[in-house]
């Protein structure tokens, strides 16, 4: 989003009164992103529309601008369909995976995540996080990464498999209220115990660790959260006191 | 915004909600919002699951790209921006207040509040009332610039009054338009208007 103070700019197409939205969501998203870019470049140029469109647009609207449009679409989790295999071969990150190749990719690999061999209970340390509230018992479940909107829509539609522990990037809102309550536990790489997600999980009484540093947990692994650990308090954050709840990969017979 | 964008916007803020709730936030008649939502589902802009609607990712991208056009004047409106910044300051206190509502300090440890300590609960609700008094001029300034936003002030006051009358679910219950639910939605609304990202 632009933050520069520029006068509001209207394009001629903004005043088209009877234009229906494009049939395809991808076309609509692309056009709106392009128009947003053109509005910004037009405002920056200070030129009249005619002069901008006929003389300046080719140099002021850059290749980099269009790369950013593509990046915004991919950042939403969208992947293009392809008609020739060469597309997916040359740019695998931008295209839908071929049948059978779709996966959730590799899990988190946080550089500061602690790690240890399995103890006598089969618990191999794979990370830590800030416990949002202390529970009576630790919680075990199956790791389920939620890192794209498509995944959220899939879970909304088909439900969350019983006993799943969500592993998510941030508390900003990938995980919406109606699916939060279907999880056995949540591991969130961002936020603090006072974040919105912390508030929600306390309401639902679902164990949750925030600000988590995790490495070496793959989709489908059996994981255990030390939900019985002390919660990290406001004072802890203010004074920089760490109060980690542990996250284990369950191995051997324990898995 | 036209009706289609109002519905897209309200659905984005609500995340996953039934048609009447989206209509109320959008400020549209329920039947009109339902028609728009059905058209959005038919054209791949939204999904409908368990009686509630959620936007598809590309519909969210397109909507976000139109905000700069829709809200250009508000982003330049000094009074509105000042009110928004006031909201962000109070938001820090709100999150702390809700956290204190949900937890108790027992022997130096934070545990879940079982709401058996009436004095603690009433003290927190008093603080929420004090916070709301600080928020009221801000809510007024926001609605003065964009009348649709009076939805939030009305909902917040209703939730606060219910909580003060002893119905404590109205503080932070996620399954209703509790004080925290509506506050969070207003925050989301303001971030979208301003073109800002949420800070943790």
Boltz contact constraints between the chains, C-beta under 6 A:
constraints:
  - contact:
      token1: [A, 1]
      token2: [B, 195]
      max_distance: 6.0
  - contact:
      token1: [A, 8]
      token2: [B, 72]
      max_distance: 6.0
  - contact:
      token1: [A, 8]
      token2: [B, 73]
      max_distance: 6.0
  - contact:
      token1: [A, 25]
      token2: [B, 44]
      max_distance: 6.0
  - contact:
      token1: [A, 25]
      token2: [B, 45]
      max_distance: 6.0
  - contact:
      token1: [A, 25]
      token2: [B, 58]
      max_distance: 6.0
  - contact:
      token1: [A, 25]
      token2: [B, 59]
      max_distance: 6.0
  - contact:
      token1: [A, 26]
      token2: [B, 58]
      max_distance: 6.0
  - contact:
      token1: [A, 28]
      token2: [B, 62]
      max_distance: 6.0
  - contact:
      token1: [A, 29]
      token2: [B, 58]
      max_distance: 6.0
  - contact:
      token1: [A, 29]
      token2: [B, 61]
      max_distance: 6.0
  - contact:
      token1: [A, 29]
      token2: [B, 62]
      max_distance: 6.0
  - contact:
      token1: [A, 32]
      token2: [B, 62]
      max_distance: 6.0
  - contact:
      token1: [A, 32]
      token2: [B, 65]
      max_distance: 6.0
  - contact:
      token1: [A, 32]
      token2: [B, 66]
      max_distance: 6.0
  - contact:
      token1: [A, 33]
      token2: [B, 65]
      max_distance: 6.0
  - contact:
      token1: [A, 36]
      token2: [B, 65]
      max_distance: 6.0
  - contact:
      token1: [A, 36]
      token2: [B, 68]
      max_distance: 6.0
  - contact:
      token1: [A, 72]
      token2: [B, 61]
      max_distance: 6.0
  - contact:
      token1: [A, 76]
      token2: [B, 57]
      max_distance: 6.0
  - contact:
      token1: [A, 76]
      token2: [B, 61]
      max_distance: 6.0
  - contact:
      token1: [A, 77]
      token2: [B, 57]
      max_distance: 6.0
  - contact:
      token1: [A, 78]
      token2: [B, 57]
      max_distance: 6.0
  - contact:
      token1: [A, 78]
      token2: [B, 58]
      max_distance: 6.0
  - contact:
      token1: [A, 133]
      token2: [B, 103]
      max_distance: 6.0
  - contact:
      token1: [A, 133]
      token2: [B, 112]
      max_distance: 6.0
  - contact:
      token1: [A, 134]
      token2: [B, 111]
      max_distance: 6.0
  - contact:
      token1: [A, 149]
      token2: [B, 57]
      max_distance: 6.0
  - contact:
      token1: [A, 153]
      token2: [B, 47]
      max_distance: 6.0
  - contact:
      token1: [A, 156]
      token2: [B, 49]
      max_distance: 6.0
  - contact:
      token1: [A, 156]
      token2: [B, 54]
      max_distance: 6.0
  - contact:
      token1: [A, 157]
      token2: [B, 49]
      max_distance: 6.0
  - contact:
      token1: [A, 172]
      token2: [B, 198]
      max_distance: 6.0
  - contact:
      token1: [A, 176]
      token2: [B, 15]
      max_distance: 6.0
  - contact:
      token1: [A, 176]
      token2: [B, 16]
      max_distance: 6.0
  - contact:
      token1: [A, 177]
      token2: [B, 174]
      max_distance: 6.0
  - contact:
      token1: [A, 178]
      token2: [B, 16]
      max_distance: 6.0
  - contact:
      token1: [A, 190]
      token2: [B, 200]
      max_distance: 6.0
  - contact:
      token1: [A, 191]
      token2: [B, 200]
      max_distance: 6.0
  - contact:
      token1: [A, 194]
      token2: [B, 95]
      max_distance: 6.0
  - contact:
      token1: [A, 194]
      token2: [B, 99]
      max_distance: 6.0
  - contact:
      token1: [A, 195]
      token2: [B, 200]
      max_distance: 6.0
  - contact:
      token1: [A, 196]
      token2: [B, 184]
      max_distance: 6.0
  - contact:
      token1: [A, 199]
      token2: [B, 98]
      max_distance: 6.0
  - contact:
      token1: [A, 200]
      token2: [B, 174]
      max_distance: 6.0
  - contact:
      token1: [A, 202]
      token2: [B, 102]
      max_distance: 6.0
  - contact:
      token1: [A, 203]
      token2: [B, 172]
      max_distance: 6.0
  - contact:
      token1: [A, 203]
      token2: [B, 174]
      max_distance: 6.0
  - contact:
      token1: [A, 230]
      token2: [B, 109]
      max_distance: 6.0
  - contact:
      token1: [A, 231]
      token2: [B, 110]
      max_distance: 6.0
  - contact:
      token1: [A, 233]
      token2: [B, 110]
      max_distance: 6.0
